[in-house]
Every structure is written in structure tokens, then in C-alpha cells.
């Protein structure tokens, strides 16, 4: 595992030399996005919930929750549970 990490670190150094370091704005955006993703994932860890329930629990706008949960489902970190009526529910894998 350490060899893999060293290889990745070397590749990052090479990219920084070619393209320059990653901007602070991009790093801040990524950090904020990961924080939102974690909030959403934590909200659905124990119990399946709808978008409005996740939104009220996390304090995030429902559009932002939908964006985050869609990504989590796409990358296999959460699943959606079909409902016969009303909102879909989501749960962490």
C-alpha cells in the first residue's frame, strides 16, 4: 500500500510541475462538497429517509440534497428504495 501511495504522490508532483498546483478555490469547493456528502450519508446511515427528511436533518437545501444523494447512488454509496406513493427513500449501503 505504501508503494502505491508513493507512486500517487510522485504523479501528483509531476502534474503540479506541469500544470501548477490546484487552486485554493477548487480545494475549498472540494472540501465543502465532501462535507455535504458526508452529512447526507450520515443522515441515511441508520434509517431510510426521503429528500425532505434529509434536508431538514442536515440543514441543506433539498436541491443540494438531491444532487448529493444522486452522486452517492451513482457511485454505490447509497441506494434508493422505491415507494408506491410519495417520495423515494434513500439509505446508505
N, C-alpha and C positions, 0 to 999 in steps of 0.2 A: 504494500500500500504506500509506503514511503517513497518508493521509486516512482510510482505513478504521480504522487504529489510533487515530487521534484521535477518530473517531466512537464507537468502542467505549469509549474512556476517558471520554468525555463521558457516555455512557449509564451507565457504572458509577458515576460521580459522582452522577448523578441518582437511581439506585437506592439508593446509600448515604444520600443526603439523605432519601429516603422511608422506607426500611426500617432504616437504620443499617448500620454496617459488618458484614462477615461475621465470625462469632465465631472466636476463636482455635482452639477445639476443632474446628470444621468445617475450617478451614485446615489444621490438623495432620492430621486424618483424610484429607483430600485428598492431602496431601503423602506420607503413609505409603502410601496406596493407589497412587499413581503410582509410588512406589519399588518396590513389589511387582510392579506391572505391568511395569516396566522389567526387573526381574530375570527374570521369566518369559519375556518377549520375547527378551531376550539369550540365554537358555538354549536357545531353539529357533531361533535365527537361522541357525546353520550346519548343524545336523543335526536331523532329525525325532526327537522323543522322546515317551515315554509320561508320564503324570501322575507315577508313582513316580520316574521318572528325573529329571524336572524338579524334583520335591520334594527329592530328595537333593542335586541340584546347587545349588539356591537356598537350601536350609535352611528353606523354607516348608512348613507343614503341607499334606498332599495335598488337604484340603478347600479351603484357601486357593488352591492352585494351580488346582484345578478352577474355582473362582469367577473367578479372573483370566483363565484361558485361555478360558472361556466368553464373557467380555466381549470379549476380543481377537478371537475368531472372529466374534462378533455384529457387531462394528464393522469387520470386514475387515482386521484387522492380522495375523491368523494363520488357518491353515486346518487342518482335521482330515483325517487320512489314514486311511480305513477299513482295518481289518485283518480277515483271515479268522478269526483266533483271537487271544485275548488282548486287551490294551488298545489303544485307538485311539492313534495317534501324532499329534503336532501339529508344525507348522512355521510360522515367520514368513513372511509374504508378502514 
